[in-house]
Amino acid sequence: MLSAAAVLNGAANVRVRDDALVSHMLAALEEARAARAGPAGAGGAQTVANVWHAAAVLNLAGAGAGAGAGAGAGLRAWLLAALVEFPSADGFAPQGVANVAWAAAVLDVRERAVAEWLLTALEGLLGGGAEGRGRRRVADRALRQARQYLLWVQLEPPPGADGAARLRALSVEVDRRLAGRAAPPARSSQLQGEVAASARALFGDAAVSEEWLCPQSLYSVDVRVAVPPGGAAGAAGAALAIEVDGPRHFALVPRAAGAGGAEGARAADALEAGAEGLGRARLGSGALKHRLLAALGHSLLVVPFWEWPREELAQHEYLSRRAHEVLAAPGAHQRG
């Protein structure tokens, strides 16, 4: 029989976000935890890491899952309690530590006990601090997840957060290890190509870059536009970061599971696509990317696939209107 963690990971793999399924799996997780005492009651380190990761991939149990939010709030409570039952990360695989750290950033987990647990765990993983385990090799994926977590803590620090020197040391070590390693291959699409072509028609070839690497976050921005002076919204030297979100950026959500958006999601991340009987909710990876890029000062324009027109002229009109709205917003010209 599949474990609750395996079922949740399966749902994450196929990008299906069903609140009824989450409720059933949460009941199984709580029952298993109540039946055993101590950290093993949560099902072991691997189980805990897997549930954290699945919740983050599907963007479940985020900060919006407050009282009365049902399965999302219950799952969030389970995640926090199960993790801090482990006095250290010794039983966690390196990828498991990275998965939990990345998930904490996606889900906006600001509890101080979790922040301290993760800081100590990352020091152990990366060879820093009193519990350093030496210069062990950590996979690129885990390093990038750790870097996203560390950047999130620095850009959106939880209340009462401390350990700035430890955070800086960890960030330096992650960057040192990533130096010289190849970046993940960029993935483009026909939709992204159409958006880029429309941007070139509006702003000129020289102003547009595809798969631009943001040096602070190491995220690849789908389309970056260096808006010329006097361009959209009268911007002078502004930069526009365009993210093109195709179908694979969203989880399918049965409408019965939450009309108007999936349970526990931030309002901006629960988006309806209008498909018969289904809604769509933005996956955690895209939600975190958008938040971090915006926090770094980029003027962010997100193009959901169902909004993009089919006709070329309508595409130009859509992108021009959206660019004007984004660049006219307060603080839109922070980063050139």
Secondary structure, 3 states (H helix, E strand, C coil): CCCHHHHHHHHHHHCECCHHHHHHHHHHHHHHHHHCCCHHHHCCHHHHHHHHHHHHHCCCCCCCCCCCCCHHHHHHHHHHHHHHCCCCCCCCCHHHHHHHHHHHHHCCCCCHHHHHHHHHHHHHHHCCCCCCCCCCCCCHHHHHHHHHHHHHHHHCCCCCCCCHHHHHHHHHHHHHHHCCCCCCCCCCCHHHHHHHHHHHHHHCHHHEEEEEECCCCCCEEEEEEECCCCCHHHCCCCEEEEEEECHHHEEEEEHHHCCCCCCCCCHHHEECCCCCCEEEEECHHHHHHHHHHHHCCCEEEEEEHHHCCCCHHHHHHHHHHHHHHHHHCCCCCCCC
